[in-house]
């Protein structure tokens, strides 16, 4: 899946992945996609809830070798 911007939030603990995601998505235009890499297990629930409450769309998420990857489309 193509992403406009990639955010590396690996090694950061809650709430930093959300803080960094909020800043990064603010730099995008509506409809663009942000790809986020994080190792924070809580990010799955946090990013899902944050995207929904902010009017963004969580397109996909996957986990591989302890790294969670999310694709969020700016609403």
N, C-alpha and C positions, 0 to 999 in steps of 0.2 A: 504494500500500500504506500502510495506517495505521500510524503509529508513536506510542508512548506518549511518547517523549522524543527530541529531536533534538540531536546533538552536532556542533558545528562544529570540526573538527580541521584545517581547511585551513591550509597554510603551516607546519605542524609536521612535523619530521623524526623518523624512527624513533629512539627507541621511544615518543615522546610520544603518537602516536595510540592505541597499545595501552594506555598508562598511563591516558589520559583515558577510553578505552572501558571499561576495567576499573572505574574509579571510577563512571562513569555507569550501568553495568549493575548495579552493586551497590546503586543507589538504586531499582531496579525490582523488581517482584514477578514470580514465576515466570509465564511465559507472555506477559509484556509485551514489546513490541518497541522496540528502540533503532535509530534511523536515524543513520548516521554519514556525514559529508562530510569527505573528506580529499584532499590533493593528493600525498601520499606514495605513489609507485608501488610501494614495497615492502609497502604495507598489504594488498594483495590476498592475498599469501601469508601475511603475518603475522596478519591478522584471521581468515582461514580456519582456520589452525592453532590460533590462540588460542581461537576459538569451539568447535572440536572438542574440544580438551583440557580446556576448562572446562565441558563438558556443555551448551553452548548450540548453537543451530541458526542457521546462516547461511541465511536465507530467500532472499536475492536480492542481487545486486550489479550495478552498471552504471557505465559511464564516459561522461561527456559534457563536452566542452570542458576536458579535463584534470582534471576533478573526479571522484573515485571515490565512489560512494554505496553504502553497505551497509545491509542490514536484518538485525539479529540478534535472535532470539527468546531470551529468558532461559530457561535450562533449570532 
